[in-house]
Amino acid sequence: MSEPASILELPFDQYQRYRLVAEIVEQVRDSARPMTILDVGGRTALLRRFLPRDRVELVDLEPSPERGLVLGNGAALPFRSGSVDLVCAFDTLEHVPPPARPAFVRECARVAKSHVVLAGPYEAPKVVEGEKLLQRFLREKLSYHHRYLEEHRSHGLPERAPTERELAALGAQVVSIGHGNMERWLFQMCLALYMDLDPALRGLARSFHAFYNRELFYGDWSEPVYRHAIVAAFGGAKLPRQADLAGRGAGATAAPDASHARLVQDLLAFDREREAWAMERAAHKQVASDLCADLDGHRSTARELEATRKRLEADLEREIAERAREQREAADMARTLESDLGEHRRTVELMRGELADLEAMRAFLVGELDTTHAELERTSGDLEGHKGMLAEVQAEQARTLETARNFESEWQRVENVARLLQVELNRSDANATELGKGLREKEAEIAELRRLLRSRWKNFKRAFGLKKPKF
């Protein structure tokens, strides 16, 4: 059954380890049922793509977004004993500090119900030499330090024989299956990392990996090998056989074919041409750097302008809100003034009516005064012989005249007040509040005048209501 391109185009070294363990799992199945598998150090969850019908659990020290990942240490697994069918680890044991490796192996055996598979590089002269050559190539040719290879050197590779003995002491049958010719692994790793360094070659790299994974993986068993898979079977469980695995690759070539030689020639030509356009590339990088700097400046300016725009918008919104509030207050004031003005107009109409009454009273008083003068004229002859009475009448007349003049003066003042009230009325449209205050003052003054006029009117009636003396 052909594999999808997403798997075949994986880096060949990654494909090697996962495909090897997947083939081992297929050999050790005791039935068609799906298996439960724990991938220790498996935060990438790649094993799920190689064994899609099995249930693969994940545990790792480092987090990832993969579903179901449990954070935990391989030397103290957070799982029950015998809780999964198979426990596996891919190129993981060499990254465990040496003092913790025996506990790591024991924990894998404790959690596994039937099988443990520990795949990766183990201590061997050829393997150590190959990794050192690869590190030198990366350092001197690519100016690159490989974190995981450096950890191999700092920790030291695990030893295969003690690991096998540890598993056997725990009651397992043990077999080691080697894969991945050392010379081919070194050659292909150099090519793969060289191509991965340059984005222009990554498409070619995917084709290179797919060619190995599809055509060469199943024939790549010749010694010395880079990787071994130590398989432990517990309770009489089935062990895999390397011969059966190698038989699946019958007819596959064990050495690089002519396509590898052509690929190397093309890469060497590419490397020579790289020097020719390195300076141009550097110039383009400088231009790109300058453009990025300019773009950063423009972005900074844009952010400042955006901040200014937002500030101005906020100021404008506040100004609009303030204007709206002032308009509402002005409308309320206009309604209040209009109401006050109507009230003032009604008050003025009432005052005009009262002024008309005062005018009628004035006319009446003038008529009464004229009548009094006439009576005084008629009685002057009768009073000739009565000097004392005449003097009294004259004095009373003088008082009456004085009262009339005072009344006239008061009337004049009332007219002046009326005119002032009319002026105040004309001004009320501009300042209704002041008009109301003035009107209240004038009303008080008019009330006082009314009271005074009534009092004097009574006095006047009393003055002129006296009976004539008898002669």
WOPE-V904994 format. One line per field, one symbol per residue. ss: DSSP state (@ for helix, = for strand, . for the rest). phi: phi as a letter, one per 20 degrees, with the letter a starting at -180 (. if undefined). psi: psi as a letter, one per 40 degrees, with the letter a starting at -180 (. if undefined). A space follows every 50 residues. Layout:
# WOPE-V904994
ss=???
phi=???
psi=???
This chain:
# WOPE-V904994
ss=....@@@@...@@@@@@@@@@@@@@@@@.......=====......@@@@ ....======........===.=..=.......=======..@@@..@@@ @@@@@@@@@@@=========....@@@@@@@@@@@@@@@@......@@@@ @@@@@....@@@@@@@@@@..==========@@@@@@@@@@@@@@@@.@@ @@@@@@@@@@@@@@@@@@@.....==========.......@@@@@@... .......@@@@@@@@@@@@@@@@@@@@@@@@@@@@@@@@@@@@@@@@@@@ @@@@@@@@@@@@@@@@@@@@@@@@@@@@@@@@@@@@@@@@@@@@@@@@@@ @@@@@@@@@@@@@@@@@@@@@@@@@@@@@@@@....@@@@@@@@@@@@@@ @@@@@@@@@@@@@@@@@@@@@@@@@@@....@@@@@@@@@@@@@@@@@@@ @@@@@@@@@@@@@@.......
phi=.fefffefefggfffgffffffffgffegdaeffdecdeendffmffffe cfeeedecbbfdfbfffmfdeaefebfecffmecfbdcbdldffeeggfe fgfgffffffffecbccddqfcgagffffffffffffffeedlcdegfff fgffenffeffffffffffendecbddebngfffgfgffgfffffffdgf dffffffffffffeddgfdedfffdeccdeddddmmffdfcfffffffdg nffdcgeffffffffffffffffgffdfffffffffffffffffffffff ffffffffffffffffffffffffffffffffffffffffffffffffff ffffffffffffgfffffffffgfffffefffefedfffffffffffgff ffffffffffffffffffffffffffeffebfffffffffffffffgffg gffffffffffffeeffffed
psi=hiiiddddeihddddddddddddddddeheieiiihhhhhffeefddddd gdeihhihhidiiieihehhhihdeghfiihfeidhhihhfddeehhdde dddddddddddhddihhgiahihidddddddddddddddddefhhhdddd dddddiiihddddddddddefihhihhiighddddddddddddddddhdd eddddddddddddddedeegeiiiidiihhhhhifeiiiihddddddefh ehieihadddddddddddddddddddeddddddddddddddddddddddd dddddddddddddddddddddddddddddddddddddddddddddddddd ddddddddddddddddddddddddddddedddedegdddddddddddddd ddddddddddddddddddddddddddedddgddddddddddddddddddd dddddddddddddeeiiiih.
